[in-house]
Amino acid sequence: ILAVSSTSWVRSKILSSYDMIMIFLSLSRFCLQSWMMLDLFLSLVYPASYYVENLFVTFKTVFMFLNYSSLWFAAWLSVFYCTKIATFTQSFFIRLKKRISSLVPWMLITSSLFSFATCLPFSWDIYNVHNNFTTPLTVTNSSERRATMKISFFSLILLCNAGIALPLIVFVVSSILLIRSLWRHMRQMQNNATGFRDPCLEAHMGAIKSVFSFLILYVTYFIALVLILSNMFLPFSIWEAICVAVMAACPAGHSMILMWRNPKFRELPARILHHTNCQMR
């Protein structure tokens, strides 16, 4: 997605609003996935060095910035789809539809600054609970760990609400509005259908499925992120592994659906696969 959107920008010498959102979203997703793999590698291979306070706090602060940014950019993509596709007649929606292209750069910059501001508190003492992980897990005082978690839990919930709740609300509201508009339009086309396969009707049904899939993946990612941040699970437990796997799978799934639904993004992988097959022959 990043390669195709950047190539389109270079060729046309004009960066469209859609390509701008896709570049920001794909870049944040790529950095987030890479950072998660590096974080997981260091925590498993070099735990003594990883759980040094300054290094651990740095990793978690950058991790939260990338998380917040990715959530915001996905929310703006949903808003962009809603304004471009939905057919509401309210005056506010019509004004937003006309101005969305000029608003996109400001939306992306503002959300990036907001993500940076909301991730900074994670560099404070909220993760002091991990200080006792430098000792072997078999002799870790679990009661002391729970007491420390309880002190930081309210701060953690406050930070999660500040950084995650707003993009979640924006994403859910815009997705529901878009699904409602598409569903209403599809019902009208069904009433006027002649009995033959209508490509436009199938396209609307595919769009509804895609948006609904985005919504499910976004909410699932949100739940896994809150669970992993709340430190409810012991380190290296099966539940923590499941949350990490879900957090890695949801952005990848979202990106796969974006590629599958957009012929422009499908073209480059198809060309690469064809070129590879030719080279192997």
Disulfide bonds with the S-S distance in Angstrom:
none
